[in-house]
């Protein structure tokens, strides 16, 4: 059941969960959401993972066929789990952690009826907190994605043709990404987060407010997916923000770079340099123990000092964060917001994205992925950061 090359890493995660359960007085943890199953097993399957407070986990599989391993049972429905517990002398948990923020209400009620716990806790919050601290094996997957991400961005200029639209440009970039090994999907936490592979924002479309909870919006191709490229022609004087996910492994890097058709306005170049200055300032001061809210304050403060607050993180709709954790999902903890209670911890990986939108020109700014080390930050996504002029 468990991939051998990941066995040590996965067992480390089981130990983390069990230690936390012991601290908070919970007897067991039941998981069924794809992202969490991958986190604790190294694969996605249809079924359930149950980890008692002590001992080895149990795997209850619906699909696919052919999986083998210790404590693995094939089932058709979750009601069979109770019988398996009884037949194998497994104690039913009185206090059970379940993914309360993620599984549908009907399934939540059904699983409660199966286990009949006296108390139910929220495994979603627990797992999101744990996933914010990356293991050595996970960090290596980030490094791999970062290298492939940079290799692909180095090919973006060759995708440009005079007179093409943002959608045509994005199609060519996506083709490069898939050829270079992109999985082709990135996962998100929460609703209003549907998007495919990433976002291209060109010209005035960068101002378009979206209901989706990303840093910047865009009209999109259709009202059913109101985010990103909308068919804008890439004409002279247009800024093009490329924000494609580095999903070359299960652990994604996030990197944004800005391209231009010809020259941009002086305000656009100024704003881009302020973005780089924000990044540099945060790189210098951020370390374990730094409040995430402080990083937002630094970014917003520099934007205000330079007279750019009206353009910071949007115009018609301004995002109230300047960065976010990344991992199996693109929006993990921590989040760099003015009200965040979180602090940086060693082995967190987050994306920092100070951006500006210049009316009539487009979006400028930077986004890179950073690893929090014992002493500070390590930039993972290494690629040229000035605005790249297309020809």
Order of alpha helices (4+ residues) and beta strands (2+ residues): alpha-beta-alpha-beta-beta-beta-alpha-beta-alpha-beta-alpha-alpha-alpha-beta-beta-beta-alpha-alpha-beta-beta-beta-beta-beta-beta-beta-beta
